[in-house]
Amino acid sequence: MSKMEALKLSLIIISLLLTSLRSIASSPDNHRYNVGDHVPLFVNKVGPLNNPSETYQYYELPFCGPDPVVQKKESLGEVLSGDRLTSALYKLNFRENKVAETLCHKKLEGDDVAKFRDAVINDFYFQMYYDDLPFWGFVGKIEEDSWTLEKKSLKYFLFKHVQFDVLYNGNQIIEVHAIGDPNQVVDITEDVGVDVQFTYSVVWNTTSAAFDTRMDRYSRASSLPIHLKIHWFSFINSVITIMLLIGLLTLLFMRRLRNDLRMFSTGDEEDDKEVGWKYIHGDVFRYPRNKSLFCAVMGVGTQLLTLVCSLFVLVCLGILYPYNRGTLCTALVILYSLTSGVAGYTTASFHCQFAETGWERSVLLAGIMYAGPLFVIGSILNVVAVSYGATVALPFGTIMVIILLYAFLTIPLLVLGGVIGYLFRSEFQSPCATKRYPREIPPLPWYRDTPCQMFLGGFLPFSAIVLELQHLYASLWGYRIFTLPSILFIMFIILILITAILSVGLTYIQLSVEDHQWWWRSVFCGGSTAIFMFAYCIYFYTRSSTSGLLQFSFVFGYNACMCYAFFLMLGTVGFRSSLMFVRYIYRAVKSE
């Protein structure tokens, strides 16, 4: 091979390497582009501004669309979130400005005009994704035409021109906006056909903002100083509440408990009559009624606690963040399946402390205790969504994936956990022997009954988290992005601590009046915060501007599932803390 041929071959190899490096360096996967590169743009959905759950596919309105319309493959979480990304005619190549580019010429018939007018009346917005950046714009506008003696006249206009403003830094896209031109509109007040030429413009400008911070603008509204002050006020309020409860428990209950133990150790009969809880030592560890159901509550509550803590761990590791489309829903489904083994183990091991047989029934109840109501409510909501034609309606394939996931992952792990719990079973540690026949409970005043204790056990924790709960609901059922998961995690820990402290205090009060049926009551008192959370959901809905059956059913349906999960979690916390306390005081009595 001559030197000239070798040189040519070297140049060819170098050019091929440079081409391959260029293709590697600029692609939608790493969000790096060269001038003129195609950047993916997808249209997602449309919907009324006041009803965040009521969204429809973008081409439900007669916009200009490609033929055929290609739908992007969605993950499980994206489908559950109602995202339906599809192809579009818009061509926004990297750093290529366009002015009045024609999208399409379209003849809008009377029905098409009526659809657009209804969308304008209901403040419909559209959502698109450009380089994985979400952005929004409105379909049209309403103007007052003139005033008459009877009523004011309104005119409805459709935006026929959209301007895309894109900011870039180097070879990466930082920000994108879509603005309908109010001067280029079509009158759609009357149901008459009209010819429309849809156009768009693209304007590129440089920015000094870094690529890593391009998502920050979506959280600015949630991070305004007034919102941060509210977050910190909520945090300080919760800390003060928990400190007061700890002080109250220390000064009143522990001081009185110490006196009770001292009187019991002296053996003075006259003093012993003042100590009510010592008389029921033979009944306080009696197994509760509906033993299998109780064990299932403990198992599912522990599972959901593990799930929530795992979610916070994923957030701290940066795997989950507010803008990653669909990842939260995917994580919830996968983690629920994986943590089902925790439910099976906890249920079976707790049941086997009472009896070695019948644990299978408890594990079966644990498998359907939360998944059953969730499936029923989800099915009803899906029927409502299908009747509306909304994007939140789950396709048949997605439903089958969830069912298969439950059948071939959740149930096997649940059973496996139950078998392990049975194999590593242990006896129930009771400091005192249980009598054969239960002691009769003396009549109690109304304020010592379960409903009153549930009110006290739920209201105080709820008052400590109500401000943060407002932000959470605004994020779930509105457009606010919750960007402070660290504060949310701290509030969750505070909620658990307050629930545990109150459960211990209420259990001690109950035992002091010789009421030994504390097992179920500690669950109800601990979980009663969820009742106040659901009541606040009703207040939140009445104060919002949402309307319609779809939004109503989704808010109350899924919020009921969320509050039910909190009832099981906090009920488990209430019982576990009460059990530790009861074992402590009766073990102290036995040692004396």
Disulfide bonds with the S-S distance in Angstrom:
Cys64-Cys104 1.65
